[in-house]
């Protein structure tokens, strides 16, 4: 059974890694970076082939100009498409994080964070924690201040909210009520900094135990 458990643990870790890579690839900056890398790889490959065939220098200039023009046209087309999509799709204003949990679950999470000294209990009382995560932004002046916490741990916690209630990272950012070491929590930082490593197992276990199986 120990071998079976280990295999199951490895598969769970692989699934989490695969999900994080997929999230990372969905991030717009990542897609742009990958596109740029692929473009330069293709460009270098074509130029090397031309060099091997002994073509004159002006062919390099012609090809480079064609590539530049093609990229420019592609960017223009993508920009136009995004503008049309934005015009057709009405923007839905996000007014709340709106976690649909009973208070006991959020209380347990708060106590776990307090036990690990990862929440500023002076600035964030348990009622503040609950109101930020459940009420409309305009209906509460409360804030959540995380301390002694790295982005990996914060991402793991917010990822649980995302899995259970479908809350996007951008919603936490738009609330302007979540802070890590005094700095606002943003979707970009969660997506980039939260992928570097896994949280400690004891932290993961404590957070997981707050949610019903």
FITI-950413 format. One record per atom (N, C-alpha, C): residue in three letters; atom name; x, z, y. Coordinates in Angstrom, 3 decimals. Layout:
BEGIN
  residu  atome         x         z         y
     Ala     CA         X         Z         Y
...
This chain:
BEGIN
  residu  atome         x         z         y
     Unk      N     0.825     0.000    -1.213
     Unk     CA     0.000     0.000     0.000
     Unk      C     0.857     0.000     1.261
     Unk      N     2.060     0.641     1.179
     Unk     CA     2.927     0.665     2.354
     Unk      C     3.338    -0.746     2.767
     Unk      N     3.618    -1.603     1.774
     Unk     CA     4.004    -2.977     2.068
     Unk      C     2.837    -3.727     2.705
     Unk      N     1.635    -3.531     2.157
     Unk     CA     0.449    -4.180     2.702
     Unk      C     0.215    -3.733     4.142
     Unk      N     0.374    -2.427     4.400
     Unk     CA     0.190    -1.902     5.759
     Unk      C     1.203    -2.504     6.722
     Unk      N     2.454    -2.636     6.267
     Unk     CA     3.493    -3.200     7.128
     Unk      C     3.197    -4.664     7.456
     Unk      N     2.751    -5.409     6.450
     Unk     CA     2.408    -6.807     6.677
     Unk      C     1.256    -6.911     7.680
     Unk      N     0.251    -6.029     7.506
     Unk     CA    -0.879    -6.011     8.425
     Unk      C    -0.426    -5.673     9.848
     Unk      N     0.518    -4.704     9.960
     Unk     CA     1.044    -4.340    11.280
     Unk      C     1.777    -5.514    11.919
     Unk      N     2.573    -6.233    11.116
     Unk     CA     3.314    -7.390    11.638
     Unk      C     2.357    -8.465    12.137
     Unk      N     1.290    -8.687    11.357
     Unk     CA     0.307    -9.694    11.762
     Unk      C    -0.405    -9.292    13.051
     Unk      N    -0.697    -7.984    13.190
     Unk     CA    -1.324    -7.496    14.423
     Unk      C    -0.408    -7.708    15.622
     Unk      N     0.877    -7.400    15.442
     Unk     CA     1.856    -7.583    16.519
     Unk      C     1.968    -9.061    16.877
     Unk      N     1.969    -9.924    15.849
     Unk     CA     2.065   -11.366    16.091
     Unk      C     0.842   -11.878    16.859
     Unk      N    -0.342   -11.376    16.493
     Unk     CA    -1.567   -11.793    17.188
     Unk      C    -1.526   -11.386    18.658
     Unk      N    -1.033   -10.153    18.936
     Unk     CA    -0.933    -9.695    20.313
     Unk      C     0.069   -10.541    21.096
     Unk      N     1.207   -10.851    20.438
     Unk     CA     2.226   -11.678    21.090
     Unk      C     1.675   -13.067    21.388
     Unk      N     0.948   -13.632    20.419
     Unk     CA     0.366   -14.962    20.599
     Unk      C    -0.635   -14.960    21.753
     Unk      N    -1.419   -13.895    21.850
     Unk     CA    -2.410   -13.806    22.923
     Unk      C    -1.730   -13.697    24.280
     Unk      N    -0.638   -12.924    24.350
     Unk     CA     0.070   -12.772    25.615
     Unk      C     0.721   -14.076    26.049
     Unk      N     1.294   -14.802    25.066
     Unk     CA     1.892   -16.096    25.388
     Unk      C     0.822   -17.059    25.891
     Unk      N    -0.346   -17.029    25.241
     Unk     CA    -1.441   -17.897    25.659
     Unk      C    -1.897   -17.555    27.083
     Unk      N    -2.006   -16.248    27.383
     Unk     CA    -2.374   -15.831    28.742
     Unk      C    -1.338   -16.298    29.752
     Unk      N    -0.065   -16.173    29.362
     Unk     CA     1.026   -16.575    30.250
     Unk      C     0.973   -18.077    30.520
     Unk      N     0.658   -18.853    29.478
     Unk     CA     0.592   -20.308    29.628
     Unk      C    -0.611   -20.729    30.473
     Unk      N    -1.662   -19.910    30.500
     Unk     CA    -2.835   -20.236    31.295
     Unk      C    -2.616   -19.986    32.778
     Unk      N    -1.564   -19.250    33.108
     Unk     CA    -1.282   -18.932    34.510
     Unk      C    -0.798   -20.188    35.226
     Unk      N    -1.335   -20.471    36.404
     Unk     CA    -1.077   -21.736    37.096
     Unk      C     0.402   -21.931    37.407
     Unk      N     1.092   -20.876    37.853
     Unk     CA     2.518   -20.999    38.174
     Unk      C     3.325   -21.398    36.943
     Unk      N     2.922   -20.854    35.777
     Unk     CA     3.608   -21.198    34.532
     Unk      C     3.421   -22.667    34.200
     Unk      N     2.210   -23.163    34.349
     Unk     CA     1.931   -24.567    34.058
     Unk      C     2.738   -25.481    34.966
     Unk      N     2.853   -25.111    36.235
     Unk     CA     3.636   -25.925    37.181
     Unk      C     5.112   -25.931    36.784
     Unk      N     5.619   -24.753    36.432
     Unk     CA     7.032   -24.644    36.042
     Unk      C     7.329   -25.475    34.791
     Unk      N     6.445   -25.400    33.808
     Unk     CA     6.641   -26.174    32.579
     Unk      C     6.579   -27.674    32.868
     Unk      N     5.658   -28.071    33.750
     Unk     CA     5.543   -29.490    34.104
     Unk      C     6.814   -29.990    34.781
     Unk      N     7.376   -29.172    35.687
     Unk     CA     8.611   -29.551    36.379
     Unk      C     9.767   -29.687    35.393
     Unk      N     9.881   -28.733    34.472
     Unk     CA    10.952   -28.781    33.463
     Unk      C    10.822   -30.032    32.594
     Unk      N     9.602   -30.322    32.122
     Unk     CA     9.383   -31.504    31.292
     Unk      C     9.691   -32.787    32.064
     Unk      N     9.343   -32.803    33.346
     Unk     CA     9.616   -33.988    34.168
     Unk      C    11.110   -34.246    34.275
     Unk      N    11.892   -33.198    34.540
     Unk     CA    13.332   -33.378    34.685
     Unk      C    13.992   -33.736    33.358
     Unk      N    13.484   -33.179    32.263
     Unk     CA    14.017   -33.554    30.947
     Unk      C    13.789   -35.039    30.692
     Unk      N    12.592   -35.517    30.997
     Unk     CA    12.271   -36.932    30.816
     Unk      C    13.128   -37.804    31.725
     Unk      N    13.312   -37.347    32.976
     Unk     CA    14.103   -38.111    33.932
     Unk      C    15.553   -38.243    33.483
     Unk      N    16.130   -37.128    33.033
     Unk     CA    17.517   -37.146    32.563
     Unk      C    17.655   -38.034    31.334
     Unk      N    16.681   -37.980    30.443
     Unk     CA    16.722   -38.806    29.233
     Unk      C    16.702   -40.291    29.579
     Unk      N    15.822   -40.664    30.507
     Unk     CA    15.735   -42.077    30.918
     Unk      C    17.020   -42.532    31.598
     Unk      N    17.558   -41.699    32.502
     Unk     CA    18.790   -42.064    33.198
     Unk      C    19.968   -42.199    32.224
     Unk      N    20.005   -41.333    31.247
     Unk     CA    21.099   -41.404    30.260
     Unk      C    20.997   -42.699    29.460
     Unk      N    19.759   -43.075    29.109
     Unk     CA    19.567   -44.325    28.368
     Unk      C    19.992   -45.521    29.211
     Unk      N    19.669   -45.465    30.503
     Unk     CA    20.071   -46.549    31.404
     Unk      C    21.596   -46.611    31.547
     Unk      N    22.215   -45.430    31.593
     Unk     CA    23.671   -45.374    31.712
     Unk      C    24.343   -45.996    30.488
     Unk      N    23.770   -45.718    29.315
     Unk     CA    24.343   -46.241    28.071
     Unk      C    24.211   -47.763    28.002
     Unk      N    23.167   -48.287    28.620
     Unk     CA    22.982   -49.747    28.586
     Unk      C    23.760   -50.463    29.696
     Unk      N    24.358   -49.706    30.611
     Unk     CA    25.212   -50.294    31.639
     Unk      C    24.484   -50.984    32.774
     Unk      N    23.310   -50.503    33.136
     Unk     CA    22.555   -51.104    34.230
     Unk      C    23.201   -50.808    35.589
     Unk      N    22.899   -51.655    36.563
     Unk     CA    23.454   -51.504    37.907
     Unk      C    22.840   -50.284    38.604
     Unk      N    23.562   -49.799    39.638
     Unk     CA    23.157   -48.563    40.306
     Unk      C    21.792   -48.676    40.961
     Unk      N    21.420   -49.874    41.451
     Unk     CA    20.152   -49.991    42.173
     Unk      C    18.937   -49.802    41.265
     Unk      N    19.136   -50.008    39.950
     Unk     CA    18.039   -49.739    39.016
     Unk      C    17.721   -48.242    38.964
     Unk      N    18.746   -47.424    39.111
     Unk     CA    18.521   -45.975    39.161
     Unk      C    17.665   -45.618    40.378
     Unk      N    18.005   -46.256    41.509
     Unk     CA    17.276   -45.986    42.745
     Unk      C    15.813   -46.436    42.619
     Unk      N    15.617   -47.599    42.029
     Unk     CA    14.251   -48.112    41.850
     Unk      C    13.444   -47.190    40.944
     Unk      N    14.054   -46.779    39.843
     Unk     CA    13.347   -45.907    38.899
     Unk      C    13.033   -44.552    39.519
     Unk      N    14.010   -43.997    40.249
     Unk     CA    13.801   -42.706    40.891
     Unk      C    12.676   -42.788    41.926
     Unk      N    12.648   -43.889    42.684
     Unk     CA    11.585   -44.070    43.677
     Unk      C    10.226   -44.191    42.996
     Unk      N    10.191   -44.882    41.857
     Unk     CA     8.933   -45.031    41.116
     Unk      C     8.448   -43.690    40.596
     Unk      N     9.366   -42.888    40.089
     Unk     CA     9.013   -41.551    39.604
     Unk      C     8.463   -40.696    40.747
     Unk      N     9.157   -40.731    41.888
     Unk     CA     8.735   -39.932    43.036
     Unk      C     7.348   -40.347    43.504
     Unk      N     7.108   -41.645    43.544
     Unk     CA     5.803   -42.149    43.953
     Unk      C     4.719   -41.732    42.954
     Unk      N     5.043   -41.812    41.679
     Unk     CA     4.085   -41.421    40.652
     Unk      C     3.713   -39.947    40.744
     Unk      N     4.731   -39.092    40.975
     Unk     CA     4.478   -37.656    41.117
     Unk      C     3.620   -37.381    42.345
     Unk      N     3.930   -38.053    43.445
     Unk     CA     3.156   -37.877    44.678
     Unk      C     1.691   -38.257    44.467
     Unk      N     1.453   -39.401    43.819
     Unk     CA     0.079   -39.842    43.557
     Unk      C    -0.647   -38.861    42.641
     Unk      N     0.083   -38.322    41.646
     Unk     CA    -0.529   -37.359    40.729
     Unk      C    -0.942   -36.092    41.468
     Unk      N    -0.065   -35.603    42.352
     Unk     CA    -0.374   -34.397    43.124
     Unk      C    -1.586   -34.630    44.020
     Unk      N    -1.632   -35.806    44.651
     Unk     CA    -2.768   -36.133    45.519
     Unk      C    -4.064   -36.163    44.722
     Unk      N    -4.027   -36.777    43.535
     Unk     CA    -5.229   -36.866    42.703
     Unk      C    -5.690   -35.491    42.242
     Unk      N    -4.755   -34.655    41.836
     Unk     CA    -5.108   -33.297    41.389
     Unk      C    -5.708   -32.502    42.541
     Unk      N    -5.106   -32.626    43.733
     Unk     CA    -5.609   -31.912    44.906
     Unk      C    -7.028   -32.357    45.250
     Unk      N    -7.265   -33.660    45.200
     Unk     CA    -8.608   -34.177    45.491
     Unk      C    -9.620   -33.670    44.470
     Unk      N    -9.208   -33.632    43.217
     Unk     CA   -10.116   -33.164    42.162
     Unk      C   -10.459   -31.687    42.359
     Unk      N    -9.445   -30.884    42.722
     Unk     CA    -9.694   -29.462    42.954
     Unk      C   -10.626   -29.250    44.138
     Unk      N   -10.458   -30.051    45.180
     Unk     CA   -11.331   -29.930    46.357
     Unk      C   -12.775   -30.271    46.002
     Unk      N   -12.960   -31.339    45.224
     Unk     CA   -14.312   -31.734    44.828
     Unk      C   -14.962   -30.668    43.961
     Unk      N   -14.163   -30.096    43.060
     Unk     CA   -14.686   -29.034    42.190
     Unk      C   -15.078   -27.815    43.005
     Unk      N   -14.239   -27.472    43.995
     Unk     CA   -14.535   -26.314    44.844
     Unk      C   -15.794   -26.538    45.675
     Unk      N   -15.999   -27.782    46.112
     Unk     CA   -17.184   -28.088    46.911
     Unk      C   -18.459   -28.036    46.080
     Unk      N   -18.347   -28.443    44.807
     Unk     CA   -19.532   -28.489    43.944
     Unk      C   -19.879   -27.127    43.363
     Unk      N   -18.863   -26.297    43.148
     Unk     CA   -19.088   -25.007    42.493
     Unk      C   -19.248   -23.918    43.542
     Unk      N   -20.408   -23.285    43.630
     Unk     CA   -20.580   -22.183    44.585
     Unk      C   -19.724   -20.994    44.182
     Unk      N   -19.085   -20.374    45.158
     Unk     CA   -18.228   -19.235    44.885
     Unk      C   -19.080   -17.984    44.685
     Unk      N   -18.862   -17.321    43.558
     Unk     CA   -19.571   -16.090    43.276
     Unk      C   -18.742   -14.914    43.774
     Unk      N   -19.285   -14.177    44.684
     Unk     CA   -18.553   -13.057    45.255
     Unk      C   -18.526   -11.899    44.263
     Unk      N   -17.320   -11.438    43.982
     Unk     CA   -17.162   -10.299    43.076
     Unk      C   -17.361    -9.027    43.883
     Unk      N   -18.320    -8.222    43.461
     Unk     CA   -18.669    -7.040    44.250
     Unk      C   -18.358    -5.731    43.530
     Unk      N   -17.975    -5.812    42.255
     Unk     CA   -17.715    -4.590    41.505
     Unk      C   -16.883    -4.890    40.275
     Unk      N   -16.111    -3.904    39.839
     Unk     CA   -15.422    -4.031    38.557
     Unk      C   -16.458    -3.914    37.440
     Unk      N   -17.392    -2.990    37.626
     Unk     CA   -18.585    -2.931    36.786
     Unk      C   -18.355    -2.657    35.317
     Unk      N   -17.497    -1.693    34.993
     Unk     CA   -17.292    -1.355    33.585
     Unk      C   -18.555    -0.727    33.004
     Unk      N   -18.983    -1.290    31.893
     Unk     CA   -20.216    -0.830    31.262
     Unk      C   -19.888     0.163    30.148
     Unk      N   -19.224     1.255    30.520
     Unk     CA   -18.873     2.304    29.573
     Unk      C   -19.647     3.564    29.919
     Unk      N   -19.845     4.406    28.911
     Unk     CA   -20.401     5.718    29.252
     Unk      C   -19.287     6.559    29.862
     Unk      N   -19.656     7.572    30.594
     Unk     CA   -18.688     8.349    31.376
     Unk      C   -17.667     9.051    30.485
     Unk      N   -18.044     9.376    29.263
     Unk     CA   -17.130    10.087    28.361
     Unk      C   -15.881     9.267    28.071
     Unk      N   -16.058     7.954    27.875
     Unk     CA   -14.908     7.089    27.584
     Unk      C   -13.944     7.063    28.760
     Unk      N   -14.484     6.873    29.957
     Unk     CA   -13.618     6.831    31.138
     Unk      C   -12.987     8.190    31.419
     Unk      N   -13.729     9.264    31.144
     Unk     CA   -13.157    10.604    31.295
     Unk      C   -11.970    10.786    30.357
     Unk      N   -12.127    10.331    29.115
     Unk     CA   -11.043    10.465    28.133
     Unk      C    -9.811     9.670    28.560
     Unk      N   -10.034     8.467    29.097
     Unk     CA    -8.903     7.666    29.573
     Unk      C    -8.197     8.376    30.729
     Unk      N    -8.984     8.938    31.623
     Unk     CA    -8.408     9.664    32.758
     Unk      C    -7.545    10.830    32.262
     Unk      N    -8.044    11.592    31.298
     Unk     CA    -7.302    12.749    30.786
     Unk      C    -6.018    12.315    30.070
     Unk      N    -6.074    11.170    29.376
     Unk     CA    -4.866    10.652    28.732
     Unk      C    -3.830    10.289    29.784
     Unk      N    -4.243     9.590    30.823
     Unk     CA    -3.319     9.210    31.895
     Unk      C    -2.771    10.441    32.610
     Unk      N    -3.633    11.422    32.811
     Unk     CA    -3.180    12.656    33.449
     Unk      C    -2.185    13.389    32.556
     Unk      N    -2.432    13.384    31.249
     Unk     CA    -1.517    14.036    30.318
     Unk      C    -0.146    13.391    30.295
     Unk      N    -0.107    12.066    30.451
     Unk     CA     1.158    11.335    30.496
     Unk      C     1.763    11.330    31.900
     Unk      N     1.069    11.964    32.865
     Unk     CA     1.486    11.984    34.271
     Unk      C     1.625    10.567    34.818
     Unk      N     0.634     9.745    34.512
     Unk     CA     0.638     8.359    34.949
     Unk      C    -0.459     8.079    35.973
     Unk      N    -1.064     9.134    36.492
     Unk     CA    -2.051     8.968    37.548
     Unk      C    -1.853    10.087    38.564
     Unk      N    -1.945     9.752    39.832
     Unk     CA    -1.751    10.726    40.909
     Unk      C    -3.025    11.555    41.045
     Unk      N    -2.987    12.758    40.503
     Unk     CA    -4.198    13.587    40.479
     Unk      C    -4.574    14.105    41.865
     Unk      N    -3.646    14.044    42.811
     Unk     CA    -3.968    14.460    44.174
     Unk      C    -4.808    13.400    44.891
     Unk      N    -4.478    12.136    44.647
     Unk     CA    -5.195    11.041    45.306
     Unk      C    -6.350    10.507    44.464
     Unk      N    -6.301    10.771    43.172
     Unk     CA    -7.320    10.215    42.273
     Unk      C    -7.890    11.319    41.394
     Unk      N    -9.017    11.860    41.811
     Unk     CA    -9.740    12.814    40.982
     Unk      C   -10.531    12.047    39.932
     Unk      N   -11.062    12.766    38.978
     Unk     CA   -11.793    12.107    37.893
     Unk      C   -13.022    11.365    38.404
     Unk      N   -13.674    11.903    39.440
     Unk     CA   -14.840    11.216    40.012
     Unk      C   -14.429     9.947    40.746
     Unk      N   -13.250     9.982    41.394
     Unk     CA   -12.729     8.776    42.044
     Unk      C   -12.476     7.679    41.008
     Unk      N   -11.875     8.073    39.903
     Unk     CA   -11.558     7.143    38.815
     Unk      C   -12.826     6.458    38.308
     Unk      N   -13.846     7.253    38.099
     Unk     CA   -15.108     6.735    37.567
     Unk      C   -15.810     5.818    38.578
     Unk      N   -15.845     6.223    39.827
     Unk     CA   -16.588     5.445    40.826
     Unk      C   -15.938     4.097    41.100
     Unk      N   -14.593     4.040    41.133
     Unk     CA   -13.910     2.766    41.362
     Unk      C   -14.231     1.763    40.254
     Unk      N   -14.286     2.243    39.026
     Unk     CA   -14.466     1.349    37.878
     Unk      C   -15.920     0.978    37.606
     Unk      N   -16.855     1.677    38.235
     Unk     CA   -18.263     1.421    37.913
     Unk      C   -19.126     1.034    39.114
     Unk      N   -18.755     1.465    40.305
     Unk     CA   -19.613     1.221    41.465
     Unk      C   -19.204    -0.047    42.217
     Unk      N   -20.082    -0.492    43.110
     Unk     CA   -19.761    -1.615    43.983
     Unk      C   -18.635    -1.218    44.940
     Unk      N   -17.784    -2.178    45.282
     Unk     CA   -16.642    -1.894    46.144
     Unk      C   -17.079    -1.243    47.462
     Unk      N   -18.159    -1.762    48.027
     Unk     CA   -18.595    -1.288    49.341
     Unk      C   -19.269     0.081    49.280
     Unk      N   -19.581     0.538    48.069
     Unk     CA   -20.291     1.811    47.936
     Unk      C   -19.373     3.010    47.709
     Unk      N   -18.067     2.765    47.608
     Unk     CA   -17.152     3.874    47.369
     Unk      C   -15.869     3.705    48.171
     Unk      N   -15.345     4.802    48.661
     Unk     CA   -14.064     4.816    49.362
     Unk      C   -12.933     5.279    48.444
     Unk      N   -13.255     5.505    47.191
     Unk     CA   -12.266     6.016    46.238
     Unk      C   -11.220     4.961    45.899
     Unk      N   -10.066     5.421    45.449
     Unk     CA    -8.981     4.556    44.993
     Unk      C    -8.359     5.154    43.745
     Unk      N    -7.724     4.302    42.957
     Unk     CA    -6.995     4.764    41.770
     Unk      C    -5.512     4.531    42.014
     Unk      N    -4.743     5.595    41.967
     Unk     CA    -3.293     5.515    42.197
     Unk      C    -2.551     5.856    40.909
     Unk      N    -1.961     4.817    40.291
     Unk     CA    -1.159     5.005    39.089
     Unk      C     0.274     5.327    39.499
     Unk      N     0.909     6.235    38.771
     Unk     CA     2.302     6.600    39.049
     Unk      C     3.044     6.731    37.713
     Unk      N     4.368     6.654    37.769
     Unk     CA     5.165     6.834    36.561
     Unk      C     4.773     5.892    35.445
     Unk      N     4.257     4.736    35.826
     Unk     CA     3.696     3.782    34.870
     Unk      C     4.356     2.426    35.093
     Unk      N     4.707     1.730    34.033
     Unk     CA     5.250     0.393    34.222
     Unk      C     4.131    -0.641    34.098
     Unk      N     4.451    -1.883    34.440
     Unk     CA     3.427    -2.936    34.444
     Unk      C     2.910    -3.230    33.042
     Unk      N     3.758    -3.030    32.051
     Unk     CA     3.338    -3.282    30.666
     Unk      C     2.230    -2.316    30.259
     Unk      N     2.413    -1.043    30.589
     Unk     CA     1.403    -0.048    30.258
     Unk      C     0.110    -0.283    31.033
     Unk      N     0.251    -0.612    32.324
     Unk     CA    -0.939    -0.865    33.137
     Unk      C    -1.683    -2.095    32.628
     Unk      N    -0.941    -3.120    32.288
     Unk     CA    -1.581    -4.329    31.742
     Unk      C    -2.325    -4.001    30.451
     Unk      N    -1.724    -3.186    29.607
     Unk     CA    -2.387    -2.851    28.337
     Unk      C    -3.708    -2.136    28.589
     Unk      N    -3.705    -1.200    29.517
     Unk     CA    -4.923    -0.467    29.842
     Unk      C    -5.995    -1.405    30.395
     Unk      N    -5.628    -2.225    31.367
     Unk     CA    -6.608    -3.121    31.983
     Unk      C    -7.041    -4.228    31.015
     Unk      N    -6.150    -4.577    30.096
     Unk     CA    -6.506    -5.557    29.070
     Unk      C    -7.623    -5.035    28.167
     Unk      N    -7.611    -3.724    27.929
     Unk     CA    -8.698    -3.124    27.138
     Unk      C   -10.025    -3.264    27.869
     Unk      N   -10.013    -3.059    29.172
     Unk     CA   -11.231    -3.257    29.965
     Unk      C   -11.672    -4.722    29.921
     Unk      N   -10.680    -5.603    29.952
     Unk     CA   -10.973    -7.036    29.911
     Unk      C   -11.610    -7.424    28.583
     Unk      N   -11.080    -6.875    27.482
     Unk     CA   -11.601    -7.184    26.155
     Unk      C   -13.020    -6.656    25.969
     Unk      N   -13.255    -5.448    26.462
     Unk     CA   -14.549    -4.799    26.231
     Unk      C   -15.630    -5.299    27.172
     Unk      N   -15.260    -5.591    28.420
     Unk     CA   -16.282    -5.919    29.436
     Unk      C   -16.068    -7.266    30.125
     Unk      N   -15.011    -7.992    29.733
     Unk     CA   -14.777    -9.305    30.332
     Unk      C   -14.321    -9.268    31.775
     Unk      N   -13.689    -8.182    32.187
     Unk     CA   -13.213    -8.063    33.573
     Unk      C   -11.886    -8.804    33.719
     Unk      N   -11.810    -9.722    34.665
     Unk     CA   -10.583   -10.493    34.883
     Unk      C    -9.606    -9.695    35.751
     Unk      N    -8.319   -10.043    35.631
     Unk     CA    -7.306    -9.379    36.460
     Unk      C    -7.594    -9.588    37.942
     Unk      N    -8.124   -10.755    38.278
     Unk     CA    -8.412   -11.056    39.681
     Unk      C    -9.453   -10.094    40.261
     Unk      N   -10.340    -9.578    39.402
     Unk     CA   -11.350    -8.630    39.873
     Unk      C   -10.709    -7.316    40.296
     Unk      N    -9.749    -6.848    39.521
     Unk     CA    -9.035    -5.630    39.900
     Unk      C    -8.301    -5.831    41.220
     Unk      N    -7.739    -7.018    41.399
     Unk     CA    -7.033    -7.318    42.656
     Unk      C    -8.002    -7.351    43.831
     Unk      N    -9.156    -8.010    43.645
     Unk     CA   -10.117    -8.154    44.742
     Unk      C   -10.716    -6.812    45.164
     Unk      N   -10.741    -5.873    44.248
     Unk     CA   -11.296    -4.561    44.609
     Unk      C   -10.455    -3.875    45.670
     Unk      N    -9.128    -4.149    45.662
     Unk     CA    -8.178    -3.516    46.582
     Unk      C    -8.247    -1.986    46.481
     Unk      N    -8.515    -1.532    45.268
     Unk     CA    -8.650    -0.090    45.060
     Unk      C    -7.736     0.437    43.951
     Unk      N    -6.909    -0.446    43.372
     Unk     CA    -5.966    -0.034    42.346
     Unk      C    -4.549    -0.188    42.873
     Unk      N    -3.744     0.882    42.704
     Unk     CA    -2.378     0.880    43.225
     Unk      C    -1.418     1.406    42.161
     Unk      N    -0.249     0.787    42.113
     Unk     CA     0.815     1.257    41.230
     Unk      C     2.016     1.618    42.096
     Unk      N     2.364     2.895    42.077
     Unk     CA     3.455     3.403    42.918
     Unk      C     3.222     3.036    44.384
     Unk      N     1.967     3.108    44.812
     Unk     CA     1.629     2.870    46.205
     Unk      C     1.436     1.418    46.592
     Unk      N     1.691     0.480    45.656
     Unk     CA     1.544    -0.944    45.949
     Unk      C     0.305    -1.502    45.254
     Unk      N    -0.429    -2.405    45.912
     Unk     CA    -1.657    -2.942    45.326
     Unk      C    -1.402    -3.653    44.000
     Unk      N    -2.308    -3.486    43.068
     Unk     CA    -2.242    -4.174    41.781
     Unk      C    -2.770    -5.588    41.974
     Unk      N    -1.971    -6.585    41.576
     Unk     CA    -2.382    -7.984    41.731
     Unk      C    -2.413    -8.675    40.368
     Unk      N    -3.211    -9.734    40.291
     Unk     CA    -3.322   -10.497    39.044
     Unk      C    -1.990   -11.140    38.676
     Unk      N    -1.258   -11.601    39.680
     Unk     CA     0.017   -12.258    39.424
     Unk      C     1.036   -11.297    38.817
     Unk      N     1.104   -10.096    39.358
     Unk     CA     2.055    -9.117    38.825
     Unk      C     1.669    -8.687    37.418
     Unk      N     0.373    -8.545    37.163
     Unk     CA    -0.077    -8.186    35.822
     Unk      C     0.269    -9.281    34.821
     Unk      N     0.076   -10.529    35.227
     Unk     CA     0.328   -11.653    34.326
     Unk      C     1.815   -11.851    34.078
     Unk      N     2.633   -11.700    35.107
     Unk     CA     4.075   -11.945    34.964
     Unk      C     4.834   -10.742    34.428
     Unk      N     4.704    -9.605    35.115
     Unk     CA     5.494    -8.428    34.751
     Unk      C     4.996    -7.746    33.488
     Unk      N     3.725    -7.947    33.157
     Unk     CA     3.163    -7.252    32.006
     Unk      C     3.477    -7.873    30.675
     Unk      N     4.268    -8.962    30.649
     Unk     CA     4.552    -9.665    29.401
     Unk      C     5.940    -9.366    28.848
     Unk      N     6.714    -8.588    29.532
     Unk     CA     8.135    -8.476    29.204
     Unk      C     8.408    -7.692    27.925
     Unk      N     7.564    -6.728    27.601
     Unk     CA     7.753    -5.951    26.375
     Unk      C     6.445    -5.258    26.035
     Unk      N     6.448    -4.554    24.900
     Unk     CA     5.241    -3.853    24.473
     Unk      C     5.277    -2.402    24.934
     Unk      N     4.111    -1.796    25.168
     Unk     CA     4.088    -0.372    25.520
     Unk      C     4.545     0.479    24.340
     Unk      N     4.920     1.711    24.627
     Unk     CA     5.296     2.641    23.561
     Unk      C     4.089     2.905    22.664
     Unk      N     4.366     3.092    21.364
     Unk     CA     3.285     3.237    20.392
     Unk      C     2.406     4.452    20.685
     Unk      N     3.003     5.556    21.125
     Unk     CA     2.201     6.756    21.374
     Unk      C     1.234     6.538    22.537
     Unk      N     1.654     5.710    23.518
     Unk     CA     0.754     5.389    24.630
     Unk      C    -0.393     4.513    24.133
     Unk      N    -0.059     3.500    23.361
     Unk     CA    -1.072     2.585    22.814
     Unk      C    -2.087     3.353    21.972
     Unk      N    -1.593     4.240    21.114
     Unk     CA    -2.493     4.993    20.226
     Unk      C    -3.448     5.875    21.024
     Unk      N    -2.925     6.534    22.049
     Unk     CA    -3.765     7.418    22.861
     Unk      C    -4.862     6.636    23.590
     Unk      N    -4.485     5.486    24.154
     Unk     CA    -5.476     4.663    24.859
     Unk      C    -6.505     4.113    23.878
     Unk      N    -6.039     3.614    22.747
     Unk     CA    -6.956     3.043    21.743
     Unk      C    -7.957     4.082    21.251
     Unk      N    -7.505     5.321    21.120
     Unk     CA    -8.391     6.374    20.608
     Unk      C    -9.508     6.745    21.586
     Unk      N    -9.387     6.292    22.820
     Unk     CA   -10.440     6.589    23.805
     Unk      C   -11.681     5.726    23.586
     Unk      N   -11.492     4.623    22.875
     Unk     CA   -12.596     3.678    22.683
     Unk      C   -13.196     3.844    21.291
     Unk      N   -14.511     3.699    21.180
     Unk     CA   -15.156     3.805    19.863
     Unk      C   -14.700     2.682    18.950
     Unk      N   -14.539     2.988    17.680
     Unk     CA   -14.106     1.980    16.702
     Unk      C   -15.271     1.048    16.370
